[in-house]
Amino acid sequence: MATRHRGRPRSFDRDTALEKALRAFWEHGYEATSIADLTRAMGIAAPSLYAAFGDKRTLFEEVVEAYVNRYGGFIGRALAEEPTARRAVERVLREAAAEYTEPGRPPGCLVINAAVNAGPASAAVVEELRAMREANTRAFASRIRAAVADGELPGGTDAAALARFVASVLQGMSQQARDGVGREELEAVAATAMRAWPAGPQEARRGGEAADR
C-alpha cells in the first residue's frame, strides 16, 4: 500500500519566525504592520504564514502570548515574589526601566504600544490590549488592598487610585523609551514615582517622632 504524504514539511523554524513577527509588531504596532511586512521580517512566503499561523489577527494573538511569556512576565513575578506591596511596585518600575530599554529589542512595551494609532478596523485588537493593561491595574490594586488589610499601608489608602497611578507611570515610561529616553533616566522616574508612595503606619509614626524632637 502506498504511503500517503500530508504535504511538504515546513522549511523554516516556527519559533524563530514567531519571534521575528513579534519584533515587527512590537516595533510598528498592529495596524501598521502588513502581511507583506510580516513575510519580509519572518523570511517566509504568505502561504506559509497562513498555513503555520493563520491570518494576521490570529498571528498577533500568538505574538502577544509569546511576548507576555518571554518579556512581560516581570510584573506578575514581582507582585508574587516580593514581601510588601511597596517592594513589589518598586521592583516592577525598576525592571520596566531595564526591559523597556534593553539593547537589541524594540523600545517600550508591546502591549502598550501595539494599538497606538489603530483605527476602527482594529477595534477588537485595541480592546484586547486594553483589557490586558486593565488586568495589570487590577493586579496592582489587589496587592495594594492586601497591603492595607495587613497594616502595611494606611487604612485610608485609595487602592484603585494608587494602582492607576502605577499603571500610568508604567505607560509613560514605555512611551518615554519609545522617544529614546535611556534606562538611567527611566530609573530616576521610577525612584521619583516611589517617593509618592504612601508611608505605612510605622513609617508615619517614626516621622512624627522625628518631628517632635
Secondary structure, DSSP 8 states (H G I E B T S, - for coil): ------S---SS-HHHHHHHHHHHHHHH-TTT--HHHHHHHHTS-HHHHHHHH-SHHHHHHHHHHHHIIIIITHHHHHHHH-SSHHHHHHHHHHHHHHHTT-TTS-SS-HHHHTTTT--GGGHHHHHHHHHHHHHHHHHHHHHHHHHHHTTSS-TT--HHHHHHHHHHHHHHHHHHHHTT--HHHHHHHHHHHHTTS---HHHHHHHHHHHH-
